[in-house]
């Protein structure tokens, strides 16, 4: 059984952090190489957009299913078991992705990669939280979340240097190197204790058996959705917004990289401030209001046809509450449901982008609004529903995680 670490510089944190680095690298690698890869497969015109949307939806569906499966496995069989399984699956899929020659095979591989990628963050954060002392675990999750954000930055940079096939193969090989590191990882003491309990483990029936648990669970998902509204909608649609408002010289890659640099900075600073002020809740609220202010400024610059680079960074900085958010989510739930919750929450908030797209399109069609106004109204809805649970959920800093959900 594992010991309780005081320092965040330990094998569990390093393995989880590098795992999330590769997770984010692979997740955004598809966004970066979507058009070049599909062109290489012979698609053009509307086929590119249709196939790209199809592949993205399939990958996100895989991540939502994978979040459920990996969470149940991690709570029933162990955190390390889930991590090993996820890394093997997405590493094999990455390598296979470098050899695809048709869209249908591409789709199958992206689905399976999504299933594998889904288990990385939830199980990794839980492993770190359960293997460190209550007062110090926040520092561990800071490093994990920051490395993940840097993985997304690296994906953005890779697009300028590596052919798409080489990039996917490189990500797969990196995953297997990480697997070698995890051979030394050990299961957490908390899980071993919970394993002896007769309480249900990894059970959605148990999760939804209490109105209080249901409210906490839905609240945690809603808290994370603005992050993906920002990067999955506002940043991704930057080219369309720039065309609509006659903003010259805007590059999607620049906005994306600056957003991810911002979120890496936010993960680091919000985590440190959370430890310093001994509060998750206060920091979550503070960074959310920073992100809201940055988003308002972003829309102001859009309507004034000004450069969006700086506000892309500021939005990322505000959305850097991710490290505190995933830590708090893990701290809200007992050992027998912790990864089931953390894995599904993080992947359902990612998958929410597939609902936000038709939402803003419906708003625009229903009220006869242009794209930008539809996105603004969608943002107001998203942020209101994120702030309410953040204000209502209890503080979790320093909470003893060795408890069981009954």
Secondary structure, 3 states (H helix, E strand, C coil): CCCCECCCCCHHHHHHHHHHHHHHHHHHHHHHHHHHHHHHCCCCCHHHHHHHHHHHHHHHHHHHHHHHHHHHHHHHHCHHHHHHHHHHHHHHHHHHHCCCCCHHHHHHHHHHHHHHHHHHHHHHHHHHHHHECCCCHHHHHHHHHHHHHHHHHHHHHHCCCCCHHHHHHHHHHHHHHHHHHHCCCCCCHHHHHHHCCCCCCCCHHHHCCCHHHHHHHHHHHHHHHHHHHHHHHHHCCHHHHHHHCCCCCCCHHHHHHHHHHHHHHHHHHHHHHHHHHCCCHHHHHHHHHHHHHHHHHHHHHHHCCCCCHHHHHHHHHHHHHHHHHHHHHHHHCCCCCHHHHHHHHHHHHHHCHHHHHHHHHHHHHHHCCCHHHHHHHHHHHHHHHHHHHHHHCCCCCCCCCCCCCC
